[in-house]
Amino acid sequence: RRSECIVDPTLQFSIGPSFSGAPIHFHGDAVNGCAVGRKRWFIFPPHQSFMSNKPVFRWYQQDYPRLVDSGLPPLECVQGEGDLVYIPHMWGHGVLNLGDSIAIAEEFVPVPRNA
């Protein structure tokens, strides 16, 4: 149970060129800030979340059209410079850089109190 845990934040820093990004994945709560560039987010509620090792641009080319055609597309937004995106616990998401980008993220990892 999450209420029986403390939170250990993990800080991440990323620099990436156009068409790079993060494959679809899920984890605990996270806040993501964009300092430079723009990012397209694909977000899935927990019951649709999945893990992928496919590069996000390839996923976008090959798998995204099928999701749209199936009537179950992901939620989407475009993050610009200075914008924060909050991803709730266990929500799936992938990120496609729409240009060169620099970003920072803070993931909040639950740790059992007795650890």
TIRO-2110 file (N, C-alpha, C; in Angstrom, 1 decimal):
// TIRO-2110
0.8, -1.2, 0.0, N, 1, A
0.0, 0.0, 0.0, CA, 1, A
0.9, 1.2, 0.0, C, 1, A
0.5, 2.2, -0.8, N, 2, A
1.3, 3.4, -1.0, CA, 2, A
1.3, 4.2, 0.3, C, 2, A
0.3, 4.1, 1.2, N, 3, A
0.3, 4.9, 2.4, CA, 3, A
1.3, 4.4, 3.4, C, 3, A
1.8, 3.2, 3.2, N, 4, A
2.8, 2.6, 4.1, CA, 4, A
4.2, 2.9, 3.7, C, 4, A
4.4, 3.8, 2.7, N, 5, A
5.7, 4.0, 2.1, CA, 5, A
6.1, 5.5, 2.3, C, 5, A
7.4, 5.7, 2.3, N, 6, A
7.9, 7.0, 2.1, CA, 6, A
8.2, 7.2, 0.7, C, 6, A
8.6, 8.4, 0.3, N, 7, A
8.9, 8.7, -1.1, CA, 7, A
10.3, 9.1, -1.3, C, 7, A
11.0, 8.4, -2.2, N, 8, A
12.4, 8.7, -2.5, CA, 8, A
12.4, 9.3, -3.9, C, 8, A
12.6, 10.6, -4.0, N, 9, A
12.6, 11.3, -5.3, CA, 9, A
13.8, 10.9, -6.1, C, 9, A
13.7, 10.7, -7.4, N, 10, A
14.8, 10.5, -8.3, CA, 10, A
14.8, 11.6, -9.4, C, 10, A
15.9, 12.3, -9.5, N, 11, A
16.0, 13.4, -10.5, CA, 11, A
16.6, 12.9, -11.8, C, 11, A
16.0, 13.3, -12.9, N, 12, A
16.6, 12.8, -14.2, CA, 12, A
16.7, 14.1, -15.1, C, 12, A
17.8, 14.1, -15.9, N, 13, A
18.1, 15.2, -16.8, CA, 13, A
18.2, 14.6, -18.2, C, 13, A
17.6, 15.2, -19.2, N, 14, A
17.7, 14.7, -20.5, CA, 14, A
18.0, 15.7, -21.6, C, 14, A
18.8, 15.4, -22.5, N, 15, A
19.1, 16.2, -23.7, CA, 15, A
18.8, 15.3, -24.9, C, 15, A
18.0, 15.7, -25.9, N, 16, A
17.7, 14.9, -27.0, CA, 16, A
17.4, 15.6, -28.3, C, 16, A
17.8, 15.0, -29.4, N, 17, A
17.5, 15.7, -30.7, CA, 17, A
16.1, 15.4, -31.2, C, 17, A
15.7, 16.0, -32.3, N, 18, A
14.4, 15.7, -32.9, CA, 18, A
14.1, 14.3, -33.1, C, 18, A
12.9, 13.8, -32.9, N, 19, A
12.5, 12.4, -33.1, CA, 19, A
13.0, 11.4, -32.1, C, 19, A
13.8, 11.9, -31.1, N, 20, A
14.2, 11.0, -30.0, CA, 20, A
13.1, 11.1, -28.9, C, 20, A
13.3, 10.4, -27.8, N, 21, A
12.4, 10.5, -26.7, CA, 21, A
12.4, 9.3, -25.9, C, 21, A
11.3, 9.0, -25.2, N, 22, A
11.2, 7.9, -24.3, CA, 22, A
10.2, 6.9, -24.8, C, 22, A
10.5, 5.6, -24.9, N, 23, A
9.5, 4.6, -25.3, CA, 23, A
8.3, 4.6, -24.3, C, 23, A
7.2, 4.0, -24.7, N, 24, A
6.1, 3.9, -23.8, CA, 24, A
6.5, 3.0, -22.5, C, 24, A
6.1, 3.5, -21.4, N, 25, A
6.4, 2.9, -20.1, CA, 25, A
5.5, 3.4, -19.0, C, 25, A
5.7, 2.9, -17.8, N, 26, A
4.9, 3.4, -16.7, CA, 26, A
5.7, 3.2, -15.4, C, 26, A
5.4, 4.0, -14.4, N, 27, A
6.1, 4.0, -13.1, CA, 27, A
5.3, 4.8, -12.1, C, 27, A
5.9, 5.2, -11.0, N, 28, A
5.2, 6.0, -10.0, CA, 28, A
5.0, 7.4, -10.5, C, 28, A
4.4, 8.3, -9.6, N, 29, A
4.2, 9.7, -9.9, CA, 29, A
5.5, 10.4, -10.4, C, 29, A
5.3, 11.3, -11.4, N, 30, A
6.5, 12.0, -11.9, CA, 30, A
6.0, 13.4, -12.4, C, 30, A
6.9, 14.3, -12.2, N, 31, A
6.8, 15.7, -12.8, CA, 31, A
7.9, 15.9, -13.8, C, 31, A
7.5, 16.4, -14.9, N, 32, A
8.5, 16.6, -16.0, CA, 32, A
8.5, 18.0, -16.5, C, 32, A
9.6, 18.7, -16.5, N, 33, A
9.7, 20.0, -17.0, CA, 33, A
10.5, 20.2, -18.2, C, 33, A
10.1, 21.0, -19.1, N, 34, A
10.8, 21.2, -20.4, CA, 34, A
11.5, 22.6, -20.4, C, 34, A
12.8, 22.6, -20.5, N, 35, A
13.5, 23.9, -20.4, CA, 35, A
13.7, 24.4, -21.8, C, 35, A
14.0, 23.5, -22.8, N, 36, A
14.2, 23.9, -24.2, CA, 36, A
13.5, 23.0, -25.1, C, 36, A
12.9, 23.5, -26.1, N, 37, A
12.2, 22.7, -27.1, CA, 37, A
10.8, 22.4, -26.9, C, 37, A
10.2, 21.4, -27.6, N, 38, A
8.8, 20.9, -27.4, CA, 38, A
8.8, 19.4, -27.4, C, 38, A
7.9, 18.8, -26.7, N, 39, A
7.7, 17.4, -26.6, CA, 39, A
6.3, 17.0, -26.8, C, 39, A
6.0, 16.0, -27.5, N, 40, A
4.7, 15.4, -27.7, CA, 40, A
4.5, 14.2, -26.8, C, 40, A
3.5, 14.3, -25.9, N, 41, A
3.3, 13.2, -24.9, CA, 41, A
2.1, 12.4, -25.3, C, 41, A
2.3, 11.1, -25.2, N, 42, A
1.2, 10.0, -25.4, CA, 42, A
1.0, 9.4, -24.0, C, 42, A
-0.2, 9.5, -23.5, N, 43, A
-0.5, 9.1, -22.1, CA, 43, A
-1.7, 8.1, -22.1, C, 43, A
-1.5, 7.0, -21.3, N, 44, A
-2.4, 5.9, -21.2, CA, 44, A
-2.9, 5.8, -19.8, C, 44, A
-4.2, 5.6, -19.5, N, 45, A
-4.6, 5.3, -18.2, CA, 45, A
-4.1, 4.0, -17.7, C, 45, A
-4.1, 3.7, -16.4, N, 46, A
-3.4, 2.5, -15.9, CA, 46, A
-4.0, 1.2, -16.6, C, 46, A
-5.2, 1.1, -16.9, N, 47, A
-5.8, -0.1, -17.5, CA, 47, A
-5.3, -0.3, -19.0, C, 47, A
-4.7, 0.7, -19.6, N, 48, A
-4.2, 0.6, -20.9, CA, 48, A
-2.6, 0.7, -21.0, C, 48, A
-2.0, 0.8, -19.8, N, 49, A
-0.6, 1.0, -19.7, CA, 49, A
0.2, -0.2, -20.2, C, 49, A
1.3, 0.0, -20.8, N, 50, A
2.2, -1.1, -21.2, CA, 50, A
3.6, -0.7, -21.2, C, 50, A
4.6, -1.6, -21.3, N, 51, A
6.0, -1.3, -21.4, CA, 51, A
6.4, -1.7, -22.8, C, 51, A
7.3, -0.8, -23.4, N, 52, A
7.8, -1.1, -24.7, CA, 52, A
9.2, -0.7, -24.8, C, 52, A
10.0, -1.5, -25.5, N, 53, A
11.4, -1.1, -25.8, CA, 53, A
11.6, -0.6, -27.2, C, 53, A
10.5, -0.4, -27.9, N, 54, A
10.5, 0.1, -29.3, CA, 54, A
10.8, 1.7, -29.2, C, 54, A
11.7, 2.2, -30.0, N, 55, A
11.9, 3.6, -30.0, CA, 55, A
10.6, 4.4, -30.3, C, 55, A
10.4, 5.5, -29.6, N, 56, A
9.1, 6.1, -29.6, CA, 56, A
8.7, 6.6, -31.0, C, 56, A
9.7, 7.0, -31.8, N, 57, A
9.4, 7.5, -33.2, CA, 57, A
8.9, 6.3, -34.0, C, 57, A
9.6, 5.1, -33.9, N, 58, A
9.1, 3.9, -34.6, CA, 58, A
7.7, 3.5, -34.1, C, 58, A
7.5, 3.6, -32.8, N, 59, A
6.2, 3.3, -32.3, CA, 59, A
5.1, 4.2, -32.9, C, 59, A
5.5, 5.5, -32.9, N, 60, A
4.5, 6.5, -33.5, CA, 60, A
4.2, 6.1, -35.0, C, 60, A
5.2, 5.7, -35.7, N, 61, A
5.0, 5.4, -37.1, CA, 61, A
4.2, 4.1, -37.3, C, 61, A
4.5, 3.1, -36.5, N, 62, A
4.0, 1.7, -36.7, CA, 62, A
2.7, 1.4, -35.9, C, 62, A
2.7, 1.8, -34.7, N, 63, A
1.6, 1.4, -33.8, CA, 63, A
0.5, 2.5, -33.5, C, 63, A
0.9, 3.7, -33.4, N, 64, A
0.0, 4.8, -33.1, CA, 64, A
-1.2, 4.8, -34.1, C, 64, A
-1.0, 4.7, -35.4, N, 65, A
-2.1, 4.7, -36.3, CA, 65, A
-3.2, 3.7, -36.0, C, 65, A
-2.7, 2.5, -35.6, N, 66, A
-3.7, 1.4, -35.2, CA, 66, A
-4.5, 1.7, -34.0, C, 66, A
-3.9, 2.4, -33.0, N, 67, A
-4.6, 2.8, -31.8, CA, 67, A
-5.7, 3.8, -32.2, C, 67, A
-5.3, 4.8, -33.0, N, 68, A
-6.3, 5.8, -33.5, CA, 68, A
-7.4, 5.1, -34.2, C, 68, A
-7.1, 4.2, -35.2, N, 69, A
-8.1, 3.6, -35.9, CA, 69, A
-9.0, 2.7, -35.1, C, 69, A
-8.5, 2.1, -34.0, N, 70, A
-9.3, 1.3, -33.1, CA, 70, A
-10.2, 2.0, -32.2, C, 70, A
-10.1, 3.3, -32.2, N, 71, A
-11.0, 4.1, -31.3, CA, 71, A
-10.4, 4.3, -29.9, C, 71, A
-9.2, 3.8, -29.6, N, 72, A
-8.6, 3.8, -28.3, CA, 72, A
-7.3, 4.6, -28.4, C, 72, A
-7.3, 5.8, -28.9, N, 73, A
-6.0, 6.6, -28.9, CA, 73, A
-5.6, 7.0, -27.5, C, 73, A
-4.3, 7.3, -27.4, N, 74, A
-3.8, 7.8, -26.1, CA, 74, A
-4.3, 9.2, -25.9, C, 74, A
-4.3, 9.7, -24.7, N, 75, A
-4.4, 11.1, -24.4, CA, 75, A
-3.1, 11.8, -24.9, C, 75, A
-3.2, 13.0, -25.4, N, 76, A
-2.0, 13.6, -25.9, CA, 76, A
-2.0, 15.1, -25.5, C, 76, A
-0.7, 15.6, -25.4, N, 77, A
-0.5, 17.0, -25.2, CA, 77, A
0.9, 17.3, -25.8, C, 77, A
1.1, 18.6, -26.1, N, 78, A
2.4, 19.1, -26.5, CA, 78, A
2.9, 20.0, -25.4, C, 78, A
4.1, 19.6, -24.9, N, 79, A
4.7, 20.4, -23.8, CA, 79, A
5.7, 21.4, -24.4, C, 79, A
5.6, 22.6, -24.1, N, 80, A
6.5, 23.7, -24.5, CA, 80, A
7.5, 24.1, -23.5, C, 80, A
8.4, 25.0, -23.8, N, 81, A
9.4, 25.5, -22.9, CA, 81, A
8.7, 26.1, -21.7, C, 81, A
9.1, 25.7, -20.5, N, 82, A
8.6, 26.2, -19.2, CA, 82, A
7.3, 25.5, -18.7, C, 82, A
6.8, 24.5, -19.5, N, 83, A
5.6, 23.8, -19.1, CA, 83, A
6.0, 22.6, -18.3, C, 83, A
5.2, 22.2, -17.3, N, 84, A
5.3, 21.0, -16.5, CA, 84, A
4.2, 20.1, -16.9, C, 84, A
4.6, 18.8, -16.9, N, 85, A
3.6, 17.7, -17.1, CA, 85, A
3.7, 16.8, -15.9, C, 85, A
2.5, 16.5, -15.3, N, 86, A
2.5, 15.6, -14.2, CA, 86, A
1.9, 14.3, -14.7, C, 86, A
2.6, 13.2, -14.4, N, 87, A
2.1, 11.8, -14.8, CA, 87, A
1.8, 11.1, -13.5, C, 87, A
0.5, 10.7, -13.3, N, 88, A
0.2, 10.0, -12.1, CA, 88, A
0.7, 8.5, -12.0, C, 88, A
0.8, 8.0, -10.9, N, 89, A
1.2, 6.6, -10.6, CA, 89, A
0.6, 5.6, -11.5, C, 89, A
1.5, 4.9, -12.2, N, 90, A
1.1, 3.8, -13.1, CA, 90, A
0.4, 4.2, -14.4, C, 90, A
0.4, 5.4, -14.7, N, 91, A
-0.1, 5.9, -16.0, CA, 91, A
1.0, 5.7, -17.0, C, 91, A
0.7, 5.0, -18.1, N, 92, A
1.6, 4.8, -19.2, CA, 92, A
1.9, 6.1, -20.0, C, 92, A
3.1, 6.2, -20.5, N, 93, A
3.4, 7.4, -21.3, CA, 93, A
4.6, 7.2, -22.1, C, 93, A
4.7, 7.9, -23.2, N, 94, A
5.9, 8.0, -24.1, CA, 94, A
6.0, 9.4, -24.5, C, 94, A
7.2, 9.8, -24.9, N, 95, A
7.5, 11.2, -25.2, CA, 95, A
8.3, 11.2, -26.5, C, 95, A
7.9, 12.1, -27.4, N, 96, A
8.5, 12.3, -28.7, CA, 96, A
9.0, 13.7, -28.8, C, 96, A
10.3, 13.9, -28.9, N, 97, A
10.9, 15.3, -29.0, CA, 97, A
10.5, 15.8, -30.4, C, 97, A
9.9, 17.0, -30.4, N, 98, A
9.6, 17.7, -31.7, CA, 98, A
10.7, 18.6, -32.2, C, 98, A
11.8, 18.6, -31.5, N, 99, A
12.9, 19.4, -31.9, CA, 99, A
14.0, 19.1, -30.8, C, 99, A
15.1, 19.7, -30.9, N, 100, A
16.2, 19.5, -29.9, CA, 100, A
15.5, 19.9, -28.6, C, 100, A
15.8, 19.2, -27.5, N, 101, A
15.2, 19.5, -26.2, CA, 101, A
16.1, 19.2, -25.1, C, 101, A
15.8, 20.0, -24.0, N, 102, A
16.5, 19.8, -22.7, CA, 102, A
15.4, 19.7, -21.7, C, 102, A
15.4, 18.7, -20.8, N, 103, A
14.3, 18.6, -19.8, CA, 103, A
14.9, 18.0, -18.5, C, 103, A
14.0, 18.1, -17.5, N, 104, A
14.3, 17.6, -16.2, CA, 104, A
13.1, 16.9, -15.7, C, 104, A
13.3, 15.8, -15.0, N, 105, A
12.1, 15.1, -14.4, CA, 105, A
12.4, 14.6, -13.0, C, 105, A
11.4, 14.6, -12.2, N, 106, A
11.5, 14.1, -10.9, CA, 106, A
10.4, 13.0, -10.7, C, 106, A
11.0, 11.7, -10.5, N, 107, A
10.1, 10.6, -10.3, CA, 107, A
10.1, 10.3, -8.8, C, 107, A
8.9, 10.0, -8.3, N, 108, A
8.7, 9.8, -6.8, CA, 108, A
8.5, 8.3, -6.6, C, 108, A
9.5, 7.7, -6.1, N, 109, A
9.6, 6.2, -6.0, CA, 109, A
9.2, 5.8, -4.6, C, 109, A
8.1, 5.1, -4.4, N, 110, A
7.7, 4.6, -3.0, CA, 110, A
8.7, 3.6, -2.5, C, 110, A
9.1, 3.8, -1.2, N, 111, A
10.0, 3.0, -0.5, CA, 111, A
9.3, 2.5, 0.8, C, 111, A
9.2, 1.2, 1.1, N, 112, A
8.6, 0.8, 2.3, CA, 112, A
9.3, 1.5, 3.5, C, 112, A
8.4, 1.8, 4.5, N, 113, A
8.9, 2.6, 5.7, CA, 113, A
10.0, 1.8, 6.5, C, 113, A
9.9, 0.4, 6.4, N, 114, A
10.8, -0.4, 7.2, CA, 114, A
12.1, -0.7, 6.4, C, 114, A
12.3, -0.1, 5.2, N, 115, A
13.5, -0.4, 4.4, CA, 115, A
14.7, 0.3, 4.9, C, 115, A
END
